[in-house]
């Protein structure tokens, strides 16, 4: 059966107003499909402003609220997830990420949806190879000690549940994004916060680590390719360029004209800062720590990935990291995330690379 998107297809997108979700929604609209955007009640929907989509507020943790949602829908992209550090209610991560995923995939499959693309995360993969300088891929089993915090742990469990449903016949394909950058990163995400901290001069130094940087719009195209070409139950890393933190800061400097931080901190530095912040602010004062321990542990971990499977089986492509970083920086500046003092120091230099799609 062909799963090629056709003009007029009805497609349900959960988490459609989020950073990746809105990029997938925009990519779908370029293909002239009808998008039903499922939004968490009370969610900020500004990323959908000006987009011709049908919106519906749905609590995916309640299976009854999904009744009738997938009527006449041909496809589903499930991107809704709860992300954050230091939650007051850890059980909410399980409700949304695990039970919510089961509810969405089950409801879509029972309604006869032809293909469901589930957005997982590379955080569910093992990082054994990175210790020897090689990137990880879809076959690297997780090291449970690296599943820091409620988000990673629940996404790991959720992926297992989704794969179990796939084994029972649900037409699921999985996409595992790396570290996306680009426009519409409102929160911002942890990867976007690196760019924003750099722009605002809040980065006195860096840790000698590495990551995989991808443009959020390339990642969105990867979702569409997974829908059309991915085999049922197959997982695909959709990433970009593996670069060190020092190289990332140099690339940001090359496109913004701002100086890159040169001071290198030991890898234990952010972890120690996170533990102190967790104890003083989190445990004693009962407020969100300025340096969340989970974020600090992630910052000290090398997270490089090999997306060869997506490139060979799906035809996935991605632009260089510098283009993603440039688009991210421009969006933060143009949307008033950066102080006027720092904005006056900017000297933009656009990279030559453009979208590969």
WONORTA-V114999 format. One record per pair of residues at least 12 apart in sequence whose ideal C-beta (glycine too) atoms are under 8 Angstrom apart, sorted by the first residue. I is the first residue (numbers start at 1). J is the second residue. D is the distance in Angstrom with one decimal. If there is no record, write none. Layout:
# WONORTA-V114999
I_J_D, I_J_D
This chain:
# WONORTA-V114999
1_114_7.0, 3_75_7.6, 3_114_6.3, 3_115_4.9, 3_227_5.9, 3_228_5.1, 3_229_7.7, 4_228_5.3, 5_28_7.5, 5_31_4.8, 5_33_5.9, 5_75_7.5, 5_224_6.8, 5_227_7.1, 5_228_6.6, 6_33_7.6, 7_31_7.2, 7_32_4.1, 7_33_6.9, 8_32_7.0, 8_33_6.8, 8_34_6.5, 9_33_4.5, 9_34_6.8, 9_74_4.7, 9_75_6.5, 10_33_7.3, 10_34_4.8, 10_36_6.7, 10_72_5.3, 10_73_4.7, 10_74_5.8, 10_75_8.0, 11_28_5.7, 11_33_5.0, 11_34_6.9, 11_35_5.5, 11_36_7.1, 11_73_6.7, 11_74_6.7, 11_75_4.7, 11_76_7.1, 11_77_6.9, 12_35_7.9, 12_36_4.8, 12_38_6.3, 12_69_6.4, 12_70_6.0, 12_73_4.9, 12_75_7.4, 12_76_4.6, 12_77_7.3, 12_108_7.2, 12_113_7.6, 13_25_5.4, 13_28_7.0, 13_35_5.8, 13_36_7.1, 13_37_5.5, 13_38_6.8, 13_76_7.6, 13_77_4.7, 13_79_6.7, 14_38_4.4, 14_58_7.8, 14_60_6.3, 14_76_7.6, 14_77_7.1, 14_78_5.0, 14_79_5.8, 14_80_3.8, 14_104_5.9, 15_38_7.4, 15_40_7.7, 15_78_7.6, 15_79_3.8, 15_80_3.4, 15_81_6.5, 15_119_7.8, 16_35_7.1, 16_37_3.5, 16_38_6.5, 16_39_6.5, 16_48_6.5, 16_53_6.9, 16_55_7.9, 16_79_7.3, 17_37_6.9, 17_39_5.6, 17_43_5.6, 17_44_6.5, 17_45_4.6, 17_46_7.5, 17_47_4.8, 17_48_5.3, 18_47_7.2, 18_79_6.3, 18_80_7.5, 19_47_7.6, 19_180_6.7, 19_184_6.1, 19_185_5.0, 19_186_7.0, 19_187_7.1, 19_188_7.9, 19_189_5.8, 19_192_7.6, 19_216_6.3, 20_79_5.8, 20_119_6.6, 20_177_6.4, 20_180_6.2, 20_216_6.1, 20_219_6.2, 20_220_7.0, 21_47_7.9, 21_77_7.7, 21_79_4.2, 21_80_7.3, 22_47_3.8, 22_48_6.3, 22_184_5.4, 23_180_8.0, 23_182_7.2, 23_184_7.0, 23_216_4.6, 23_217_5.5, 23_219_6.7, 23_220_3.9, 24_77_5.5, 24_79_6.5, 24_220_4.6, 24_223_5.1, 24_224_7.6, 25_37_6.3, 25_48_6.8, 25_51_6.4, 25_53_6.3, 26_51_6.9, 26_217_7.8, 26_220_7.0, 27_217_7.2, 27_220_4.2, 27_221_6.0, 27_223_7.3, 27_224_5.7, 28_77_7.9, 28_224_7.2, 29_51_6.3, 29_52_6.7, 29_53_7.2, 31_224_7.3, 34_54_7.3, 35_51_7.9, 35_53_4.3, 35_54_7.0, 36_53_7.3, 36_54_4.9, 36_55_8.0, 36_56_6.4, 36_69_7.3, 36_73_6.9, 37_53_4.6, 37_54_6.7, 37_55_5.0, 37_56_7.2, 38_56_5.8, 38_57_7.9, 38_58_4.8, 38_60_7.2, 38_69_6.9, 38_80_6.9, 39_55_6.0, 39_56_7.0, 39_57_5.3, 39_58_7.2, 40_57_7.3, 40_58_7.8, 40_59_7.1, 40_60_7.8, 40_80_6.7, 41_57_4.6, 41_58_7.7, 41_59_6.0, 42_57_7.9, 43_57_7.8, 44_186_6.8, 46_186_7.1, 47_184_5.0, 47_186_6.6, 56_69_7.1, 60_80_5.8, 60_96_6.9, 60_100_3.9, 60_101_8.0, 60_103_5.6, 60_104_5.5, 61_95_4.4, 61_96_6.0, 61_99_5.7, 61_100_5.1, 61_103_7.0, 62_103_7.5, 63_103_4.6, 63_106_7.5, 63_107_6.8, 66_103_5.9, 66_104_6.7, 66_107_4.2, 67_107_7.8, 69_107_6.7, 69_111_7.9, 70_107_6.0, 70_108_5.0, 70_111_3.6, 70_112_7.9, 70_113_5.5, 71_111_6.6, 73_108_7.4, 73_111_6.9, 73_113_5.6, 74_113_6.8, 74_114_5.5, 74_115_8.0, 75_113_6.3, 75_114_6.3, 75_115_5.2, 75_116_7.4, 75_117_7.5, 75_227_6.1, 76_104_7.1, 76_108_4.4, 76_113_5.1, 76_115_7.6, 76_116_4.7, 76_117_7.2, 77_116_7.8, 77_117_4.8, 77_119_7.3, 77_223_6.1, 77_227_7.5, 78_101_6.5, 78_104_4.8, 78_105_6.6, 78_108_7.7, 78_116_6.4, 78_117_7.0, 78_118_5.0, 78_119_6.5, 79_119_4.5, 80_96_7.1, 80_100_6.5, 80_104_7.4, 81_96_6.5, 81_97_5.4, 81_119_7.3, 81_151_7.8, 81_155_7.0, 82_95_8.0, 82_96_4.0, 82_97_5.7, 82_151_7.2, 82_154_7.7, 83_151_5.1, 83_189_7.8, 84_150_7.9, 84_151_6.8, 85_149_6.4, 85_151_8.0, 85_288_7.4, 85_289_7.7, 85_292_3.4, 85_293_7.7, 85_294_4.9, 85_295_5.5, 86_278_7.6, 86_282_5.7, 86_288_5.1, 86_289_5.9, 86_292_5.3, 86_293_7.9, 86_294_7.6, 87_150_5.8, 90_150_5.0, 93_150_4.0, 93_151_6.3, 93_153_7.7, 93_154_4.4, 94_150_7.9, 94_154_5.4, 94_157_7.5, 96_154_8.0, 97_151_7.4, 97_154_3.9, 97_155_5.7, 97_157_7.7, 97_158_4.8, 98_154_5.4, 98_157_5.2, 98_158_4.7, 98_161_6.2, 101_118_6.9, 101_158_4.5, 101_161_6.3, 101_162_5.8, 102_158_7.9, 102_161_5.3, 102_162_7.7, 102_165_7.1, 104_116_7.9, 105_118_6.6, 105_162_5.7, 105_165_5.1, 105_170_5.5, 105_172_6.2, 106_165_6.5, 106_170_7.3, 108_170_7.8, 109_165_6.9, 109_169_7.1, 109_170_4.0, 109_171_6.8, 113_171_7.2, 114_171_6.2, 115_171_5.1, 115_173_6.7, 115_227_5.4, 116_170_6.5, 116_171_5.9, 116_172_4.8, 116_173_7.3, 117_172_7.7, 117_173_5.3, 117_174_7.7, 117_175_6.0, 117_223_5.5, 117_226_5.3, 117_227_5.1, 117_230_7.7, 118_159_7.9, 118_162_5.0, 118_172_5.5, 118_173_7.3, 118_174_5.1, 118_175_7.3, 119_174_7.9, 119_175_5.4, 119_177_6.7, 119_223_7.2, 120_155_6.2, 120_158_7.5, 120_159_4.8, 120_162_7.5, 120_174_5.1, 120_175_6.8, 120_176_5.0, 120_235_7.1, 121_152_7.5, 121_155_5.2, 121_176_6.0, 121_177_6.4, 122_136_7.4, 122_176_4.9, 122_177_6.9, 122_178_5.4, 122_212_7.5, 122_237_6.1, 122_239_7.5, 122_303_7.0, 122_305_5.4, 123_147_7.3, 123_151_7.5, 123_152_4.5, 123_155_6.2, 123_156_7.6, 124_142_5.8, 124_147_7.9, 124_152_7.3, 124_155_5.8, 124_156_4.7, 124_159_5.1, 124_176_7.1, 125_137_7.6, 125_138_7.0, 125_140_5.1, 125_141_8.0, 125_142_6.2, 125_176_7.1, 125_237_7.8, 125_305_7.4, 126_140_3.9, 126_141_4.9, 126_142_4.9, 126_143_5.0, 126_146_7.5, 127_140_7.3, 127_143_6.3, 127_146_5.8, 127_301_6.8, 127_302_7.0, 127_303_6.7, 128_140_6.0, 128_143_6.7, 130_210_7.9, 130_302_4.5, 130_303_7.0, 130_304_5.6, 131_302_7.7, 134_306_7.9, 135_212_7.3, 135_242_5.8, 135_304_4.1, 135_305_5.0, 135_306_4.2, 136_304_7.1, 136_305_5.4, 136_306_6.8, 137_237_6.6, 137_305_6.9, 137_306_4.4, 137_307_7.9, 137_308_7.1, 137_309_6.9, 138_176_7.0, 138_235_4.8, 138_236_7.1, 138_237_5.8, 138_309_5.9, 142_156_6.2, 146_301_6.7, 148_293_7.8, 148_294_4.5, 148_297_4.6, 148_298_6.3, 149_293_7.9, 149_294_3.6, 151_294_7.6, 152_294_7.9, 159_174_6.9, 162_174_6.8, 163_233_6.5, 166_232_6.2, 166_233_4.1, 167_233_6.9, 171_232_5.5, 172_232_6.6, 172_233_6.5, 173_226_4.7, 173_227_6.7, 173_230_3.7, 173_231_7.2, 173_232_6.6, 173_233_7.6, 173_234_5.9, 173_236_7.3, 174_226_7.7, 174_233_7.9, 174_234_7.1, 174_235_4.2, 174_236_6.8, 175_219_7.9, 175_222_6.1, 175_223_5.4, 175_226_5.0, 175_235_7.9, 175_236_5.6, 175_238_5.5, 176_235_6.0, 176_236_6.6, 176_237_4.7, 176_238_6.9, 177_214_7.0, 177_219_5.3, 177_222_7.9, 177_238_5.7, 177_239_7.5, 178_211_7.4, 178_212_3.8, 178_213_7.2, 178_214_5.2, 178_237_6.8, 178_238_7.2, 178_239_3.7, 178_240_6.5, 178_303_7.7, 178_305_5.4, 178_307_7.6, 179_191_4.0, 179_211_5.1, 179_212_5.9, 179_213_5.6, 179_214_6.8, 179_303_7.4, 180_214_5.6, 180_215_7.2, 180_216_4.2, 180_219_5.3, 180_324_7.6, 181_195_6.5, 181_213_6.0, 181_214_7.3, 181_215_6.4, 181_216_6.6, 181_321_7.9, 181_324_4.1, 181_325_5.7, 181_327_7.1, 181_328_4.1, 182_215_5.1, 182_216_3.7, 182_217_5.9, 182_324_5.7, 182_327_4.8, 182_328_5.4, 182_331_7.1, 183_216_7.3, 183_327_5.8, 183_328_7.3, 183_330_7.7, 183_331_4.0, 184_216_7.4, 184_331_6.9, 185_216_7.4, 185_328_6.5, 185_331_6.9, 185_332_7.6, 188_332_7.5, 188_337_7.7, 190_295_6.1, 190_298_6.8, 191_211_7.6, 191_213_7.4, 192_328_6.0, 192_332_7.5, 194_248_7.3, 195_252_6.6, 195_325_6.3, 195_328_4.8, 195_329_5.6, 195_332_6.5, 196_332_5.4, 196_337_5.8, 196_338_7.5, 198_249_6.5, 198_252_5.4, 198_258_7.2, 198_260_8.0, 198_261_7.6, 199_256_7.0, 199_258_7.1, 199_329_6.0, 199_332_5.9, 199_333_6.9, 199_337_7.5, 199_338_4.8, 199_342_6.1, 200_337_7.9, 200_338_5.8, 200_339_5.8, 200_342_5.6, 201_258_7.9, 201_342_5.7, 203_249_7.5, 203_261_5.0, 204_261_6.3, 204_263_6.2, 205_261_5.2, 205_262_7.7, 205_263_3.5, 205_264_6.2, 205_265_4.9, 206_245_4.6, 206_246_6.4, 206_249_6.2, 206_261_5.4, 206_263_7.5, 206_264_6.1, 206_265_6.8, 207_245_6.3, 207_264_7.3, 207_265_5.4, 207_266_7.6, 207_267_5.5, 207_269_6.6, 207_270_5.9, 207_299_5.9, 207_300_5.8, 208_244_7.1, 208_245_6.9, 208_246_7.1, 208_264_5.7, 208_267_6.6, 209_244_7.2, 209_245_5.3, 209_267_6.9, 209_299_6.8, 209_300_6.4, 209_301_6.6, 209_302_5.2, 209_303_7.7, 210_242_6.2, 210_243_6.5, 210_244_4.6, 210_245_6.8, 210_302_5.0, 210_303_7.2, 210_304_5.2, 211_242_7.4, 211_243_7.0, 211_245_7.3, 211_248_7.4, 211_302_7.8, 211_303_5.1, 211_304_6.8, 212_239_4.4, 212_240_6.1, 212_241_6.9, 212_242_5.1, 212_243_8.0, 212_303_6.7, 212_304_5.6, 212_305_4.6, 212_307_7.9, 213_240_5.1, 213_241_5.5, 213_243_6.1, 213_248_6.8, 213_321_3.9, 213_324_5.6, 213_325_6.9, 214_238_6.7, 214_239_5.0, 214_240_3.3, 214_241_7.7, 214_318_5.4, 214_321_7.9, 214_324_6.3, 215_240_6.6, 215_318_6.5, 215_319_5.5, 215_323_6.3, 215_324_3.8, 215_327_6.7, 215_355_7.6, 216_324_7.5, 217_355_6.5, 217_357_8.0, 218_238_7.5, 218_240_6.7, 218_316_7.9, 218_317_7.0, 218_318_4.4, 218_319_6.1, 218_324_7.8, 218_355_7.0, 218_356_6.8, 218_357_7.0, 219_238_5.2, 221_316_7.4, 221_317_7.9, 221_357_4.8, 222_236_7.1, 222_238_3.4, 222_310_6.2, 222_314_7.0, 222_316_4.9, 223_238_7.4, 225_310_7.4, 225_314_4.1, 225_315_6.1, 225_316_5.6, 226_238_7.7, 226_310_7.7, 226_314_6.2, 229_313_6.8, 229_314_4.9, 229_315_7.0, 230_313_7.2, 230_314_6.3, 231_313_7.8, 234_313_7.7, 236_307_7.5, 236_309_5.8, 236_310_4.3, 236_313_7.3, 236_314_6.3, 236_316_7.4, 237_305_5.3, 237_306_7.1, 237_307_4.3, 237_309_6.8, 237_310_6.0, 238_307_6.1, 238_310_5.3, 238_316_5.9, 238_318_7.8, 239_305_5.1, 239_307_4.3, 239_310_7.9, 239_318_6.8, 240_307_8.0, 240_318_4.2, 240_319_7.3, 240_320_7.7, 240_321_5.9, 240_324_6.5, 241_318_7.3, 241_320_5.8, 241_321_4.0, 242_304_4.1, 242_305_7.1, 243_321_5.4, 246_260_7.9, 246_264_7.4, 248_321_7.0, 248_325_7.0, 249_261_5.8, 251_321_6.2, 251_322_4.5, 251_325_5.4, 252_325_5.5, 252_329_6.6, 254_322_6.9, 254_349_6.5, 255_322_6.4, 255_325_6.6, 255_326_4.3, 255_329_6.5, 255_348_6.8, 255_349_5.4, 255_350_7.0, 255_351_6.3, 256_329_5.7, 256_346_5.6, 256_347_7.2, 256_348_6.7, 256_349_7.9, 257_345_7.2, 257_346_5.9, 257_347_2.9, 257_348_7.0, 257_349_6.8, 258_342_7.5, 258_345_6.1, 258_346_6.7, 267_300_4.7, 268_300_7.1, 269_300_8.0, 270_291_7.1, 270_296_4.0, 270_297_7.9, 270_299_4.7, 270_300_5.3, 271_293_7.6, 271_296_5.2, 271_297_6.0, 271_300_5.4, 273_291_4.8, 273_296_6.1, 274_289_7.3, 274_291_4.9, 274_292_6.5, 274_293_3.9, 274_294_7.7, 274_295_7.0, 274_296_2.9, 274_297_6.8, 275_293_6.0, 275_296_7.8, 276_291_7.8, 277_289_3.9, 277_290_5.6, 277_291_4.0, 277_292_7.4, 277_293_7.3, 277_296_8.0, 278_291_7.9, 278_292_7.4, 278_293_4.4, 317_356_3.7, 317_357_6.6, 318_356_6.4, 319_353_5.1, 319_354_6.8, 319_355_6.0, 319_356_5.6, 320_351_7.1, 320_353_4.9, 322_351_4.7, 322_353_6.9, 323_351_5.1, 323_353_4.6, 323_354_7.3, 326_350_6.3, 326_351_5.5, 330_348_7.5, 333_346_6.8
